[in-house]
Amino acid sequence: MNESYKVISSSILFWFSQKKWFVYSVLVSIFLLNLSTPVGLTVAAYHSLIILLLVFMLVTFEPIPFPAIALLTLVLQVVLGVAPPNVVASSFMNDAVLFVMGSLMFAIAIVHQGLDIRLAKLIIKIFGKSKRLFLAGLMTISAILSSFLGEHTVIAIMLPIGLSVIKNIDTQQSDGKNAVLLTLFSIAYGTIIGSIGTPSGGARNVIMINYLQEFSNVSIDYWKWMKHAYPILIIQLIVAYYVLQFTFPSSLNNIKMRGFKKNIGKTDVKKNINHLFSCLIIIGIIFSWFTFNDIYGLGIIALAGALTFMIFGMISWEEINKNTNWGVILLFAATISLGFQINETGASSWLVMKFNELLATLPSNSMNVSWSIMAVLSGLTANFFTSSATVSLIGPMAIELHPTDISFALSSAIASGFSFLTVISSPTAMILYSTGLVSTKMFFRVGILMFCISIIILYLMSQFYWVTL
Amino acid sequence: MKILIAIGGREFSKPTLDLGMKIANSFKSSTTIAYVGKKISQFSEKDVSVVHQNLDNRELYRPGIRTLEWAYDFLISKKYIEEKDSNKFNDYLLVDEENSRMKVLLKGQQSDKIDLIMRTGEIIEQLKNEVETNKHDITIIGGGGNKGIHQKLVQFIDSSVFVVKNYSVNKKYRILVPVNESKGSDMAIETAINFAKSYKLDVEIVSVPEGKKSIKEVEKILLKTKDKFSKNKIKASTKLISGSAVNSIVNHAKDDSIVILGVSPKNPIMKYFFGSKPLSIAQKCNCPVLITK
């Protein structure tokens, strides 16, 4: 057989085996485009829903790079007549996108300062009386920091502390293995739970705030979000502590709370000043989020944080550029733009109408049923699709369900933060998985219990606490 | 000659490493031991990279390094590497190379005969990149896990593929070489000669009459092959077996066989969708199988 034919056909087959989900997604989209537009939908709205499905498939299976998915989303919106070029371009950039960009850069700048050493010392000082208290402290500090600085910042700081204390544990024995898992899950669950606490805890929160402002003219400030979400965070933390202690029973004998000390040199004066200044910048940014977010927006304030670190030479642009996930920023910008078009074209109203028609066929049709379906759907989708992308695409529908009742929108955003089921759902879960110490099965087994309990807590709080606010 | 040994979990990789190093020694080839880390979602790849850098800065092992350290210690314990004070694993440097490849440099390592590398991502893509970039001749991988991986490796990787299945370090093995008149068979025979010579293993040459081929023709191939082994002073026997090629070779191969056979000359598209005989043999045999290219 001709050698060049073999090489070419082999290359094509390899491309197909790597990109088969791209081919399937395109074929499904072409098939749907050739069907007649459903009754009640405009052509533009129908096409926006086809793009939504295409993006869901491509982001879930990742056959092509995220920047390519982002560009494809923008190109298709114009080519398929969903919106004119200028409208697509203007919906591409807003405060939520600036927040994603700013928070990613800000996180890199913070992690670069090496604050984990100081934080570890602080945790030992406050919670060092017993090993169990120490783990509770790791979880609590992770949650508090994550609620303000976001998951990706906190897990990067806390994981080295966690791995230091479990460094020499023999994982062949069940007691040792449980101690390792208990430590890692304490940090991970603290970080995940914390991210629902404030708007800056996760991009999904800011995206939902933005949608509420745009679609329902409802404004939610930093305080208001915290008043709704922080009590849920506290209850979840207590539950998670006991769930983990129950799942991973261990004597904790092998945990060495001061293990991290062996890994660090003595801090010098320059480092001390750097750390002090870093803390001042962080406090300044959090304070600004509290007080000035109405005027400047969360995104601009996050960008200001990264900017300050750069101006004072505490991190170089090269370092930020190298470690910033530009693909994710582009993807969020594109999905938010698509989210706006889904709302503008009336596609979200149509979906909600169909959803309500479906609910009407159920024996007990009430607000509670639609809330439950929406919350569980948001939570589950986020676990297979990541939380921020879920909110940027499902958010308009959640708001449309009850435009004047913020509990639907808030619940959708908060439930999207329950990334307990899969390792792809959040940076925390993926980082934990990348250590090779936690398997996907293990993550799911522990997470399913936490996910169900979290949905129940969210339901109870929305029914009995939020109504009092 | 260059050999690539892909390792995963520690206990499962012992036979792969041991047999891989035996083959490397028999060919006097340079060896790369590769650990391919879990594929990271694009959402989190930068976050994971920042955390791993942070672990390096804190002198905490990043994922994968412990497995490579274990592999290195295993090679020392089996005397594949000479133990010296200067080449201890605890003093290492990670060099970030292009395309998700990281090389482990040990402070006292003088020889470039054995390289330790880490890669992150989808295993087939990573091993294909590694083979293409560094021109490896044989890729050695464990027989456990997903069988689809072996099919894709044989299909897409531009090197011979050795699937190490059910290999025991202390067992005395014999080489089983299924032959026909194809080019692939000639390469398999050459490889088998080198391996049998180095480790003084007995060889059994088998052939299955298929299609229009007469028994006489097949016997002629067997004798011609036996001559090649005899010229190299290797004890070889021949056997003509009947039935379907795949099933009869699989039934004939025992736990103490190492099967060495050539790649199928079939069209790549047909192979992808319908498989091939060497691939079916590799999947069904409960012993190590080397498919030469």
Chai-1 contact restraints between the chains, C-beta under 6 A:
chainA,res_idxA,chainB,res_idxB,connection_type,confidence,min_distance_angstrom,max_distance_angstrom,comment,restraint_id
A,K6,B,P268,contact,1.0,0.0,6.0,A-B,restraint_1
A,S9,B,P268,contact,1.0,0.0,6.0,A-B,restraint_2
A,S9,B,I269,contact,1.0,0.0,6.0,A-B,restraint_3
A,S10,B,P268,contact,1.0,0.0,6.0,A-B,restraint_4
A,L13,B,P268,contact,1.0,0.0,6.0,A-B,restraint_5
A,L13,B,Y272,contact,1.0,0.0,6.0,A-B,restraint_6
A,F14,B,F156,contact,1.0,0.0,6.0,A-B,restraint_7
A,E62,B,Q42,contact,1.0,0.0,6.0,A-B,restraint_8
A,F66,B,Q42,contact,1.0,0.0,6.0,A-B,restraint_9
A,V111,B,V50,contact,1.0,0.0,6.0,A-B,restraint_10
A,H152,B,D47,contact,1.0,0.0,6.0,A-B,restraint_11
A,A156,B,V50,contact,1.0,0.0,6.0,A-B,restraint_12
A,A156,B,V51,contact,1.0,0.0,6.0,A-B,restraint_13
A,A156,B,N54,contact,1.0,0.0,6.0,A-B,restraint_14
A,L159,B,V51,contact,1.0,0.0,6.0,A-B,restraint_15
A,P160,B,N54,contact,1.0,0.0,6.0,A-B,restraint_16
A,P160,B,L55,contact,1.0,0.0,6.0,A-B,restraint_17
A,P160,B,R58,contact,1.0,0.0,6.0,A-B,restraint_18
A,P160,B,L60,contact,1.0,0.0,6.0,A-B,restraint_19
A,L163,B,L60,contact,1.0,0.0,6.0,A-B,restraint_20
A,N263,B,R58,contact,1.0,0.0,6.0,A-B,restraint_21
A,N263,B,E59,contact,1.0,0.0,6.0,A-B,restraint_22
A,N323,B,K46,contact,1.0,0.0,6.0,A-B,restraint_23
A,N323,B,V50,contact,1.0,0.0,6.0,A-B,restraint_24
A,N325,B,K46,contact,1.0,0.0,6.0,A-B,restraint_25
A,V328,B,F43,contact,1.0,0.0,6.0,A-B,restraint_26
A,T386,B,F43,contact,1.0,0.0,6.0,A-B,restraint_27
A,I424,B,S41,contact,1.0,0.0,6.0,A-B,restraint_28
A,P427,B,S44,contact,1.0,0.0,6.0,A-B,restraint_29
A,P427,B,D47,contact,1.0,0.0,6.0,A-B,restraint_30
A,M430,B,S41,contact,1.0,0.0,6.0,A-B,restraint_31
A,M430,B,S44,contact,1.0,0.0,6.0,A-B,restraint_32
A,I431,B,V48,contact,1.0,0.0,6.0,A-B,restraint_33
A,I431,B,V51,contact,1.0,0.0,6.0,A-B,restraint_34
A,S434,B,V48,contact,1.0,0.0,6.0,A-B,restraint_35
A,S434,B,P63,contact,1.0,0.0,6.0,A-B,restraint_36
A,T435,B,P63,contact,1.0,0.0,6.0,A-B,restraint_37
A,G436,B,P63,contact,1.0,0.0,6.0,A-B,restraint_38
